[in-house]
Amino acid sequence: MSPPDIAPHSAGAAVDLTLADADGHELNLGTRMNADPEESAGACYTHAPNISEEARANRKLLGTVLTAAGLVNYPPEWWHWSFGDRYWALLTGKAAALYGPKELG
């Protein structure tokens, strides 16, 4: 596990999300989660031009809901959403992230 001062996932400030139907089947978002740019021919980028209209609509739905909840997307990964990390602070104009290292003891 990476230290919280460099890894938003381990600090609880970032999540990887997709959409699924009522039966738990993942919807088409253009690539699998965690697809890298080489594997996906760049389709992993949130606003990639080389995805289907269905995938684009699903990404728009995901983005609309999560943005309304205050999360921000990391554009190289359509599935990566943050709240409270350094990237979130930068994009929302906050002075600092909401989390940081915690002294124990």
Biopython code that builds the backbone (N, CA, C, O; Angstrom):
import numpy as np
from Bio.PDB.StructureBuilder import StructureBuilder

atoms = [
    (1, "MET", "N", (0.847, -1.172, 0.000)),
    (1, "MET", "CA", (0.000, 0.000, 0.000)),
    (1, "MET", "C", (0.897, 1.241, 0.000)),
    (1, "MET", "O", (1.918, 1.278, 0.687)),
    (2, "SER", "N", (0.512, 2.237, -0.764)),
    (2, "SER", "CA", (1.261, 3.487, -0.835)),
    (2, "SER", "C", (0.897, 4.391, 0.334)),
    (2, "SER", "O", (-0.216, 4.312, 0.855)),
    (3, "PRO", "N", (1.819, 5.247, 0.750)),
    (3, "PRO", "CA", (1.517, 6.166, 1.846)),
    (3, "PRO", "C", (0.433, 7.169, 1.457)),
    (3, "PRO", "O", (0.357, 7.566, 0.294)),
    (4, "PRO", "N", (-0.410, 7.588, 2.411)),
    (4, "PRO", "CA", (-1.511, 8.502, 2.104)),
    (4, "PRO", "C", (-1.094, 9.828, 1.493)),
    (4, "PRO", "O", (-1.874, 10.435, 0.759)),
    (5, "ASP", "N", (0.118, 10.294, 1.778)),
    (5, "ASP", "CA", (0.503, 11.595, 1.231)),
    (5, "ASP", "C", (0.753, 11.544, -0.274)),
    (5, "ASP", "O", (0.900, 12.590, -0.907)),
    (6, "ILE", "N", (0.804, 10.356, -0.854)),
    (6, "ILE", "CA", (0.976, 10.266, -2.305)),
    (6, "ILE", "C", (-0.091, 9.442, -3.002)),
    (6, "ILE", "O", (-0.177, 9.474, -4.230)),
    (7, "ALA", "N", (-0.900, 8.710, -2.266)),
    (7, "ALA", "CA", (-1.868, 7.819, -2.906)),
    (7, "ALA", "C", (-3.284, 8.076, -2.391)),
    (7, "ALA", "O", (-3.617, 7.670, -1.277)),
    (8, "PRO", "N", (-4.114, 8.742, -3.184)),
    (8, "PRO", "CA", (-5.462, 9.052, -2.734)),
    (8, "PRO", "C", (-6.321, 7.819, -2.451)),
    (8, "PRO", "O", (-7.182, 7.866, -1.573)),
    (9, "HIS", "N", (-6.108, 6.727, -3.169)),
    (9, "HIS", "CA", (-6.913, 5.526, -2.906)),
    (9, "HIS", "C", (-6.677, 5.016, -1.490)),
    (9, "HIS", "O", (-7.631, 4.696, -0.782)),
    (10, "SER", "N", (-5.440, 4.938, -1.078)),
    (10, "SER", "CA", (-5.155, 4.379, 0.248)),
    (10, "SER", "C", (-5.587, 5.310, 1.373)),
    (10, "SER", "O", (-5.698, 4.886, 2.524)),
    (11, "ALA", "N", (-5.830, 6.565, 1.050)),
    (11, "ALA", "CA", (-6.310, 7.512, 2.054)),
    (11, "ALA", "C", (-7.841, 7.596, 2.064)),
    (11, "ALA", "O", (-8.419, 8.313, 2.881)),
    (12, "GLY", "N", (-8.479, 6.877, 1.175)),
    (12, "GLY", "CA", (-9.930, 6.928, 1.090)),
    (12, "GLY", "C", (-10.450, 8.143, 0.344)),
    (12, "GLY", "O", (-11.638, 8.455, 0.429)),
    (13, "ALA", "N", (-9.584, 8.835, -0.385)),
    (13, "ALA", "CA", (-9.975, 10.055, -1.084)),
    (13, "ALA", "C", (-10.263, 9.836, -2.560)),
    (13, "ALA", "O", (-10.652, 10.776, -3.255)),
    (14, "ALA", "N", (-10.082, 8.622, -3.052)),
    (14, "ALA", "CA", (-10.359, 8.330, -4.462)),
    (14, "ALA", "C", (-10.954, 6.937, -4.578)),
    (14, "ALA", "O", (-10.631, 6.026, -3.815)),
    (15, "VAL", "N", (-11.830, 6.807, -5.557)),
    (15, "VAL", "CA", (-12.459, 5.523, -5.828)),
    (15, "VAL", "C", (-12.460, 5.269, -7.331)),
    (15, "VAL", "O", (-12.435, 6.205, -8.130)),
    (16, "ASP", "N", (-12.491, 4.010, -7.699)),
    (16, "ASP", "CA", (-12.652, 3.605, -9.092)),
    (16, "ASP", "C", (-14.069, 3.073, -9.225)),
    (16, "ASP", "O", (-14.458, 2.130, -8.536)),
    (17, "LEU", "N", (-14.843, 3.693, -10.128)),
    (17, "LEU", "CA", (-16.259, 3.369, -10.256)),
    (17, "LEU", "C", (-16.649, 3.096, -11.698)),
    (17, "LEU", "O", (-16.053, 3.633, -12.632)),
    (18, "THR", "N", (-17.653, 2.259, -11.863)),
    (18, "THR", "CA", (-18.259, 2.024, -13.152)),
    (18, "THR", "C", (-19.767, 1.982, -12.955)),
    (18, "THR", "O", (-20.252, 2.210, -11.846)),
    (19, "LEU", "N", (-20.500, 1.699, -13.995)),
    (19, "LEU", "CA", (-21.952, 1.566, -13.922)),
    (19, "LEU", "C", (-22.335, 0.118, -14.182)),
    (19, "LEU", "O", (-21.675, -0.588, -14.944)),
    (20, "ALA", "N", (-23.410, -0.312, -13.536)),
    (20, "ALA", "CA", (-23.919, -1.665, -13.745)),
    (20, "ALA", "C", (-25.440, -1.615, -13.814)),
    (20, "ALA", "O", (-26.067, -0.690, -13.298)),
    (21, "ASP", "N", (-26.023, -2.624, -14.458)),
    (21, "ASP", "CA", (-27.477, -2.701, -14.514)),
    (21, "ASP", "C", (-28.006, -3.337, -13.226)),
    (21, "ASP", "O", (-27.229, -3.666, -12.330)),
    (22, "ALA", "N", (-29.315, -3.508, -13.138)),
    (22, "ALA", "CA", (-29.949, -4.036, -11.930)),
    (22, "ALA", "C", (-29.492, -5.459, -11.595)),
    (22, "ALA", "O", (-29.595, -5.893, -10.448)),
    (23, "ASP", "N", (-28.989, -6.180, -12.598)),
    (23, "ASP", "CA", (-28.503, -7.541, -12.368)),
    (23, "ASP", "C", (-27.006, -7.592, -12.062)),
    (23, "ASP", "O", (-26.438, -8.671, -11.890)),
    (24, "GLY", "N", (-26.376, -6.426, -11.997)),
    (24, "GLY", "CA", (-24.953, -6.375, -11.682)),
    (24, "GLY", "C", (-24.029, -6.504, -12.868)),
    (24, "GLY", "O", (-22.818, -6.626, -12.688)),
    (25, "HIS", "N", (-24.561, -6.480, -14.078)),
    (25, "HIS", "CA", (-23.721, -6.556, -15.274)),
    (25, "HIS", "C", (-23.199, -5.166, -15.609)),
    (25, "HIS", "O", (-23.970, -4.213, -15.714)),
    (26, "GLU", "N", (-21.897, -5.058, -15.774)),
    (26, "GLU", "CA", (-21.298, -3.758, -16.087)),
    (26, "GLU", "C", (-21.791, -3.240, -17.434)),
    (26, "GLU", "O", (-21.920, -3.988, -18.403)),
    (27, "LEU", "N", (-22.061, -1.944, -17.462)),
    (27, "LEU", "CA", (-22.466, -1.299, -18.705)),
    (27, "LEU", "C", (-21.236, -0.976, -19.540)),
    (27, "LEU", "O", (-20.115, -0.973, -19.032)),
    (28, "ASN", "N", (-21.448, -0.708, -20.807)),
    (28, "ASN", "CA", (-20.370, -0.370, -21.730)),
    (28, "ASN", "C", (-19.895, 1.057, -21.460)),
    (28, "ASN", "O", (-20.641, 2.016, -21.661)),
    (29, "LEU", "N", (-18.651, 1.189, -21.006)),
    (29, "LEU", "CA", (-18.035, 2.495, -20.850)),
    (29, "LEU", "C", (-16.809, 2.629, -21.746)),
    (29, "LEU", "O", (-15.995, 3.534, -21.562)),
    (30, "GLY", "N", (-16.683, 1.745, -22.695)),
    (30, "GLY", "CA", (-15.639, 1.871, -23.713)),
    (30, "GLY", "C", (-14.401, 1.053, -23.493)),
    (30, "GLY", "O", (-13.773, 0.606, -24.452)),
    (31, "THR", "N", (-14.033, 0.846, -22.243)),
    (31, "THR", "CA", (-12.876, 0.010, -21.895)),
    (31, "THR", "C", (-13.175, -0.644, -20.562)),
    (31, "THR", "O", (-14.135, -0.282, -19.882)),
    (32, "ARG", "N", (-12.360, -1.594, -20.199)),
    (32, "ARG", "CA", (-12.448, -2.147, -18.856)),
    (32, "ARG", "C", (-11.850, -1.123, -17.890)),
    (32, "ARG", "O", (-11.064, -0.269, -18.300)),
    (33, "MET", "N", (-12.212, -1.205, -16.631)),
    (33, "MET", "CA", (-11.552, -0.356, -15.641)),
    (33, "MET", "C", (-10.076, -0.741, -15.586)),
    (33, "MET", "O", (-9.724, -1.912, -15.731)),
    (34, "ASN", "N", (-9.234, 0.235, -15.379)),
    (34, "ASN", "CA", (-7.784, 0.071, -15.282)),
    (34, "ASN", "C", (-7.101, -0.261, -16.598)),
    (34, "ASN", "O", (-5.948, -0.693, -16.603)),
    (35, "ALA", "N", (-7.792, -0.066, -17.711)),
    (35, "ALA", "CA", (-7.139, -0.242, -19.011)),
    (35, "ALA", "C", (-6.118, 0.870, -19.196)),
    (35, "ALA", "O", (-6.407, 2.033, -18.915)),
    (36, "ASP", "N", (-4.933, 0.523, -19.662)),
    (36, "ASP", "CA", (-3.926, 1.566, -19.867)),
    (36, "ASP", "C", (-4.047, 2.137, -21.279)),
    (36, "ASP", "O", (-4.713, 1.551, -22.132)),
    (37, "PRO", "N", (-3.399, 3.289, -21.525)),
    (37, "PRO", "CA", (-3.516, 3.935, -22.835)),
    (37, "PRO", "C", (-3.055, 3.059, -24.002)),
    (37, "PRO", "O", (-3.639, 3.114, -25.084)),
    (38, "GLU", "N", (-2.029, 2.263, -23.792)),
    (38, "GLU", "CA", (-1.531, 1.410, -24.864)),
    (38, "GLU", "C", (-2.551, 0.324, -25.208)),
    (38, "GLU", "O", (-2.859, 0.101, -26.378)),
    (39, "GLU", "N", (-3.063, -0.337, -24.196)),
    (39, "GLU", "CA", (-4.034, -1.420, -24.391)),
    (39, "GLU", "C", (-5.322, -0.917, -25.034)),
    (39, "GLU", "O", (-5.919, -1.601, -25.865)),
    (40, "SER", "N", (-5.746, 0.288, -24.644)),
    (40, "SER", "CA", (-7.044, 0.804, -25.079)),
    (40, "SER", "C", (-6.961, 1.787, -26.242)),
    (40, "SER", "O", (-7.973, 2.368, -26.634)),
    (41, "ALA", "N", (-5.780, 1.974, -26.788)),
    (41, "ALA", "CA", (-5.565, 2.968, -27.852)),
    (41, "ALA", "C", (-6.062, 4.345, -27.409)),
    (41, "ALA", "O", (-6.612, 5.110, -28.202)),
    (42, "GLY", "N", (-5.856, 4.639, -26.131)),
    (42, "GLY", "CA", (-6.243, 5.938, -25.588)),
    (42, "GLY", "C", (-7.700, 6.047, -25.178)),
    (42, "GLY", "O", (-8.120, 7.098, -24.694)),
    (43, "ALA", "N", (-8.481, 4.991, -25.357)),
    (43, "ALA", "CA", (-9.901, 5.045, -25.011)),
    (43, "ALA", "C", (-10.139, 5.121, -23.508)),
    (43, "ALA", "O", (-11.266, 5.372, -23.081)),
    (44, "CYS", "N", (-9.114, 4.911, -22.703)),
    (44, "CYS", "CA", (-9.249, 5.023, -21.250)),
    (44, "CYS", "C", (-9.423, 6.479, -20.807)),
    (44, "CYS", "O", (-9.928, 6.734, -19.713)),
    (45, "TYR", "N", (-9.014, 7.428, -21.638)),
    (45, "TYR", "CA", (-9.183, 8.838, -21.295)),
    (45, "TYR", "C", (-10.663, 9.183, -21.266)),
    (45, "TYR", "O", (-11.419, 8.766, -22.144)),
    (46, "THR", "N", (-11.072, 9.930, -20.278)),
    (46, "THR", "CA", (-12.486, 10.224, -20.064)),
    (46, "THR", "C", (-13.176, 10.744, -21.314)),
    (46, "THR", "O", (-14.288, 10.314, -21.621)),
    (47, "HIS", "N", (-12.555, 11.645, -22.032)),
    (47, "HIS", "CA", (-13.182, 12.253, -23.204)),
    (47, "HIS", "C", (-12.588, 11.719, -24.508)),
    (47, "HIS", "O", (-12.469, 12.452, -25.490)),
    (48, "ALA", "N", (-12.221, 10.447, -24.509)),
    (48, "ALA", "CA", (-11.638, 9.824, -25.704)),
    (48, "ALA", "C", (-12.617, 9.888, -26.872)),
    (48, "ALA", "O", (-13.808, 9.631, -26.699)),
    (49, "PRO", "N", (-12.122, 10.227, -28.056)),
    (49, "PRO", "CA", (-13.008, 10.291, -29.220)),
    (49, "PRO", "C", (-13.314, 8.918, -29.830)),
    (49, "PRO", "O", (-14.264, 8.781, -30.601)),
    (50, "ASN", "N", (-12.522, 7.914, -29.491)),
    (50, "ASN", "CA", (-12.634, 6.609, -30.144)),
    (50, "ASN", "C", (-13.447, 5.596, -29.329)),
    (50, "ASN", "O", (-13.050, 4.438, -29.194)),
    (51, "ILE", "N", (-14.590, 6.043, -28.786)),
    (51, "ILE", "CA", (-15.499, 5.136, -28.089)),
    (51, "ILE", "C", (-16.888, 5.250, -28.725)),
    (51, "ILE", "O", (-17.180, 6.218, -29.427)),
    (52, "SER", "N", (-17.721, 4.275, -28.476)),
    (52, "SER", "CA", (-19.060, 4.270, -29.063)),
    (52, "SER", "C", (-19.949, 5.340, -28.416)),
    (52, "SER", "O", (-19.646, 5.856, -27.341)),
    (53, "GLU", "N", (-21.034, 5.651, -29.089)),
    (53, "GLU", "CA", (-22.005, 6.612, -28.529)),
    (53, "GLU", "C", (-22.592, 6.083, -27.228)),
    (53, "GLU", "O", (-22.844, 6.852, -26.300)),
    (54, "GLU", "N", (-22.810, 4.773, -27.157)),
    (54, "GLU", "CA", (-23.328, 4.168, -25.924)),
    (54, "GLU", "C", (-22.346, 4.379, -24.772)),
    (54, "GLU", "O", (-22.748, 4.785, -23.682)),
    (55, "ALA", "N", (-21.065, 4.107, -25.007)),
    (55, "ALA", "CA", (-20.049, 4.299, -23.975)),
    (55, "ALA", "C", (-19.959, 5.770, -23.584)),
    (55, "ALA", "O", (-19.824, 6.091, -22.403)),
    (56, "ARG", "N", (-20.031, 6.660, -24.561)),
    (56, "ARG", "CA", (-19.972, 8.096, -24.287)),
    (56, "ARG", "C", (-21.152, 8.526, -23.408)),
    (56, "ARG", "O", (-20.976, 9.301, -22.468)),
    (57, "ALA", "N", (-22.345, 8.027, -23.710)),
    (57, "ALA", "CA", (-23.535, 8.358, -22.918)),
    (57, "ALA", "C", (-23.404, 7.817, -21.494)),
    (57, "ALA", "O", (-23.785, 8.490, -20.536)),
    (58, "ASN", "N", (-22.871, 6.613, -21.356)),
    (58, "ASN", "CA", (-22.685, 6.041, -20.022)),
    (58, "ASN", "C", (-21.638, 6.812, -19.219)),
    (58, "ASN", "O", (-21.805, 7.020, -18.018)),
    (59, "ARG", "N", (-20.566, 7.233, -19.878)),
    (59, "ARG", "CA", (-19.559, 8.047, -19.192)),
    (59, "ARG", "C", (-20.151, 9.391, -18.785)),
    (59, "ARG", "O", (-19.847, 9.906, -17.709)),
    (60, "LYS", "N", (-20.994, 9.957, -19.643)),
    (60, "LYS", "CA", (-21.633, 11.229, -19.307)),
    (60, "LYS", "C", (-22.535, 11.066, -18.090)),
    (60, "LYS", "O", (-22.534, 11.919, -17.203)),
    (61, "LEU", "N", (-23.301, 9.986, -18.037)),
    (61, "LEU", "CA", (-24.156, 9.723, -16.879)),
    (61, "LEU", "C", (-23.324, 9.590, -15.611)),
    (61, "LEU", "O", (-23.632, 10.216, -14.597)),
    (62, "LEU", "N", (-22.282, 8.787, -15.664)),
    (62, "LEU", "CA", (-21.401, 8.603, -14.513)),
    (62, "LEU", "C", (-20.825, 9.940, -14.067)),
    (62, "LEU", "O", (-20.832, 10.258, -12.878)),
    (63, "GLY", "N", (-20.330, 10.716, -15.013)),
    (63, "GLY", "CA", (-19.731, 12.008, -14.695)),
    (63, "GLY", "C", (-20.717, 13.008, -14.131)),
    (63, "GLY", "O", (-20.389, 13.746, -13.202)),
    (64, "THR", "N", (-21.914, 13.043, -14.676)),
    (64, "THR", "CA", (-22.930, 13.982, -14.204)),
    (64, "THR", "C", (-23.286, 13.708, -12.754)),
    (64, "THR", "O", (-23.357, 14.631, -11.943)),
    (65, "VAL", "N", (-23.506, 12.456, -12.429)),
    (65, "VAL", "CA", (-23.890, 12.081, -11.068)),
    (65, "VAL", "C", (-22.759, 12.345, -10.076)),
    (65, "VAL", "O", (-22.986, 12.919, -9.011)),
    (66, "LEU", "N", (-21.553, 11.930, -10.422)),
    (66, "LEU", "CA", (-20.437, 12.070, -9.492)),
    (66, "LEU", "C", (-19.993, 13.518, -9.334)),
    (66, "LEU", "O", (-19.616, 13.937, -8.240)),
    (67, "THR", "N", (-20.034, 14.280, -10.412)),
    (67, "THR", "CA", (-19.698, 15.708, -10.319)),
    (67, "THR", "C", (-20.721, 16.426, -9.436)),
    (67, "THR", "O", (-20.350, 17.286, -8.637)),
    (68, "ALA", "N", (-21.989, 16.084, -9.571)),
    (68, "ALA", "CA", (-23.033, 16.689, -8.738)),
    (68, "ALA", "C", (-22.817, 16.360, -7.260)),
    (68, "ALA", "O", (-23.214, 17.131, -6.386)),
    (69, "ALA", "N", (-22.196, 15.229, -6.983)),
    (69, "ALA", "CA", (-21.904, 14.833, -5.602)),
    (69, "ALA", "C", (-20.609, 15.457, -5.088)),
    (69, "ALA", "O", (-20.241, 15.249, -3.931)),
    (70, "GLY", "N", (-19.910, 16.224, -5.938)),
    (70, "GLY", "CA", (-18.701, 16.914, -5.507)),
    (70, "GLY", "C", (-17.394, 16.235, -5.835)),
    (70, "GLY", "O", (-16.333, 16.719, -5.441)),
    (71, "LEU", "N", (-17.442, 15.125, -6.547)),
    (71, "LEU", "CA", (-16.216, 14.433, -6.916)),
    (71, "LEU", "C", (-15.642, 15.030, -8.199)),
    (71, "LEU", "O", (-16.358, 15.681, -8.960)),
    (72, "VAL", "N", (-14.365, 14.810, -8.432)),
    (72, "VAL", "CA", (-13.707, 15.236, -9.662)),
    (72, "VAL", "C", (-13.061, 14.025, -10.320)),
    (72, "VAL", "O", (-12.612, 13.098, -9.646)),
    (73, "ASN", "N", (-13.022, 14.050, -11.631)),
    (73, "ASN", "CA", (-12.465, 12.957, -12.408)),
    (73, "ASN", "C", (-11.007, 13.220, -12.741)),
    (73, "ASN", "O", (-10.607, 14.357, -12.991)),
    (74, "TYR", "N", (-10.217, 12.151, -12.741)),
    (74, "TYR", "CA", (-8.845, 12.187, -13.213)),
    (74, "TYR", "C", (-8.901, 11.807, -14.696)),
    (74, "TYR", "O", (-9.074, 10.632, -15.017)),
    (75, "PRO", "N", (-8.758, 12.789, -15.614)),
    (75, "PRO", "CA", (-9.053, 12.575, -17.038)),
    (75, "PRO", "C", (-8.361, 11.410, -17.741)),
    (75, "PRO", "O", (-8.943, 10.884, -18.690)),
    (76, "PRO", "N", (-7.156, 10.961, -17.346)),
    (76, "PRO", "CA", (-6.596, 9.798, -18.031)),
    (76, "PRO", "C", (-7.313, 8.478, -17.720)),
    (76, "PRO", "O", (-7.065, 7.465, -18.373)),
    (77, "GLU", "N", (-8.211, 8.497, -16.707)),
    (77, "GLU", "CA", (-8.907, 7.276, -16.296)),
    (77, "GLU", "C", (-10.381, 7.605, -16.064)),
    (77, "GLU", "O", (-10.714, 8.221, -15.052)),
    (78, "TRP", "N", (-11.265, 7.213, -16.967)),
    (78, "TRP", "CA", (-12.679, 7.556, -16.842)),
    (78, "TRP", "C", (-13.272, 7.052, -15.529)),
    (78, "TRP", "O", (-14.249, 7.623, -15.046)),
    (79, "TRP", "N", (-12.720, 6.022, -14.954)),
    (79, "TRP", "CA", (-13.244, 5.369, -13.752)),
    (79, "TRP", "C", (-12.747, 5.977, -12.446)),
    (79, "TRP", "O", (-13.290, 5.659, -11.388)),
    (80, "HIS", "N", (-11.732, 6.843, -12.483)),
    (80, "HIS", "CA", (-11.082, 7.356, -11.269)),
    (80, "HIS", "C", (-11.714, 8.676, -10.831)),
    (80, "HIS", "O", (-11.686, 9.662, -11.567)),
    (81, "TRP", "N", (-12.280, 8.683, -9.631)),
    (81, "TRP", "CA", (-12.964, 9.855, -9.084)),
    (81, "TRP", "C", (-12.435, 10.169, -7.692)),
    (81, "TRP", "O", (-12.211, 9.265, -6.887)),
    (82, "SER", "N", (-12.234, 11.458, -7.412)),
    (82, "SER", "CA", (-11.624, 11.890, -6.158)),
    (82, "SER", "C", (-12.512, 12.857, -5.393)),
    (82, "SER", "O", (-13.307, 13.602, -5.965)),
    (83, "PHE", "N", (-12.346, 12.815, -4.087)),
    (83, "PHE", "CA", (-12.953, 13.806, -3.207)),
    (83, "PHE", "C", (-12.018, 13.984, -2.024)),
    (83, "PHE", "O", (-11.817, 13.056, -1.240)),
    (84, "GLY", "N", (-11.456, 15.158, -1.897)),
    (84, "GLY", "CA", (-10.617, 15.462, -0.746)),
    (84, "GLY", "C", (-9.129, 15.278, -0.946)),
    (84, "GLY", "O", (-8.360, 15.582, -0.034)),
    (85, "ASP", "N", (-8.688, 14.796, -2.089)),
    (85, "ASP", "CA", (-7.246, 14.639, -2.308)),
    (85, "ASP", "C", (-6.648, 15.904, -2.924)),
    (85, "ASP", "O", (-7.357, 16.888, -3.138)),
    (86, "ARG", "N", (-5.364, 15.877, -3.204)),
    (86, "ARG", "CA", (-4.691, 17.066, -3.755)),
    (86, "ARG", "C", (-5.260, 17.465, -5.108)),
    (86, "ARG", "O", (-5.416, 18.653, -5.387)),
    (87, "TYR", "N", (-5.568, 16.497, -5.942)),
    (87, "TYR", "CA", (-6.113, 16.794, -7.271)),
    (87, "TYR", "C", (-7.479, 17.452, -7.144)),
    (87, "TYR", "O", (-7.771, 18.414, -7.854)),
    (88, "TRP", "N", (-8.303, 16.953, -6.264)),
    (88, "TRP", "CA", (-9.618, 17.539, -5.987)),
    (88, "TRP", "C", (-9.462, 18.981, -5.513)),
    (88, "TRP", "O", (-10.183, 19.870, -5.969)),
    (89, "ALA", "N", (-8.517, 19.213, -4.594)),
    (89, "ALA", "CA", (-8.292, 20.564, -4.084)),
    (89, "ALA", "C", (-7.890, 21.509, -5.218)),
    (89, "ALA", "O", (-8.376, 22.637, -5.287)),
    (90, "LEU", "N", (-7.023, 21.059, -6.086)),
    (90, "LEU", "CA", (-6.582, 21.879, -7.213)),
    (90, "LEU", "C", (-7.762, 22.242, -8.120)),
    (90, "LEU", "O", (-7.937, 23.409, -8.470)),
    (91, "LEU", "N", (-8.568, 21.251, -8.499)),
    (91, "LEU", "CA", (-9.660, 21.492, -9.435)),
    (91, "LEU", "C", (-10.828, 22.271, -8.833)),
    (91, "LEU", "O", (-11.563, 22.944, -9.555)),
    (92, "THR", "N", (-10.998, 22.182, -7.533)),
    (92, "THR", "CA", (-12.107, 22.884, -6.899)),
    (92, "THR", "C", (-11.692, 24.213, -6.278)),
    (92, "THR", "O", (-12.523, 24.920, -5.710)),
    (93, "GLY", "N", (-10.410, 24.553, -6.385)),
    (93, "GLY", "CA", (-9.932, 25.818, -5.857)),
    (93, "GLY", "C", (-9.767, 25.850, -4.340)),
    (93, "GLY", "O", (-9.677, 26.927, -3.750)),
    (94, "LYS", "N", (-9.729, 24.688, -3.710)),
    (94, "LYS", "CA", (-9.512, 24.621, -2.259)),
    (94, "LYS", "C", (-8.042, 24.869, -1.957)),
    (94, "LYS", "O", (-7.170, 24.584, -2.778)),
    (95, "ALA", "N", (-7.780, 25.400, -0.779)),
    (95, "ALA", "CA", (-6.401, 25.709, -0.383)),
    (95, "ALA", "C", (-5.574, 24.456, -0.123)),
    (95, "ALA", "O", (-4.352, 24.474, -0.264)),
    (96, "ALA", "N", (-6.243, 23.366, 0.259)),
    (96, "ALA", "CA", (-5.514, 22.143, 0.600)),
    (96, "ALA", "C", (-6.452, 20.944, 0.505)),
    (96, "ALA", "O", (-7.674, 21.089, 0.460)),
    (97, "ALA", "N", (-5.858, 19.778, 0.477)),
    (97, "ALA", "CA", (-6.631, 18.536, 0.520)),
    (97, "ALA", "C", (-7.284, 18.403, 1.893)),
    (97, "ALA", "O", (-6.856, 19.035, 2.858)),
    (98, "LEU", "N", (-8.308, 17.586, 1.967)),
    (98, "LEU", "CA", (-9.004, 17.371, 3.229)),
    (98, "LEU", "C", (-8.341, 16.322, 4.108)),
    (98, "LEU", "O", (-8.664, 16.217, 5.291)),
    (99, "TYR", "N", (-7.435, 15.558, 3.559)),
    (99, "TYR", "CA", (-6.764, 14.522, 4.336)),
    (99, "TYR", "C", (-5.273, 14.769, 4.288)),
    (99, "TYR", "O", (-4.785, 15.573, 3.494)),
    (100, "GLY", "N", (-4.574, 14.083, 5.131)),
    (100, "GLY", "CA", (-3.119, 14.143, 5.149)),
    (100, "GLY", "C", (-2.604, 13.086, 6.094)),
    (100, "GLY", "O", (-3.395, 12.365, 6.702)),
    (101, "PRO", "N", (-1.308, 12.976, 6.230)),
    (101, "PRO", "CA", (-0.739, 11.997, 7.146)),
    (101, "PRO", "C", (-1.211, 12.264, 8.573)),
    (101, "PRO", "O", (-1.392, 13.414, 8.971)),
    (102, "LYS", "N", (-1.402, 11.217, 9.316)),
    (102, "LYS", "CA", (-1.867, 11.319, 10.700)),
    (102, "LYS", "C", (-0.789, 10.817, 11.622)),
    (102, "LYS", "O", (-0.280, 9.708, 11.455)),
    (103, "GLU", "N", (-0.438, 11.637, 12.602)),
    (103, "GLU", "CA", (0.529, 11.210, 13.623)),
    (103, "GLU", "C", (-0.164, 10.265, 14.595)),
    (103, "GLU", "O", (-1.238, 10.577, 15.109)),
    (104, "LEU", "N", (0.439, 9.127, 14.845)),
    (104, "LEU", "CA", (-0.101, 8.170, 15.813)),
    (104, "LEU", "C", (0.724, 8.219, 17.082)),
    (104, "LEU", "O", (1.945, 8.373, 17.046)),
    (105, "GLY", "N", (0.048, 8.087, 18.182)),
    (105, "GLY", "CA", (0.832, 7.994, 19.413)),
    (105, "GLY", "C", (0.506, 8.957, 20.389)),
    (105, "GLY", "O", (1.103, 8.972, 21.465)),
]
sb = StructureBuilder()
sb.init_structure("model")
sb.init_model(0)
sb.init_chain("A")
sb.init_seg("    ")
for serial, (resi, resn, name, xyz) in enumerate(atoms, 1):
    if name == "N":
        sb.init_residue(resn, " ", resi, " ")
    sb.init_atom(name, np.array(xyz, "f"), 0.0, 1.0, " ", f" {name:<3s}", serial, name[0])
structure = sb.get_structure()
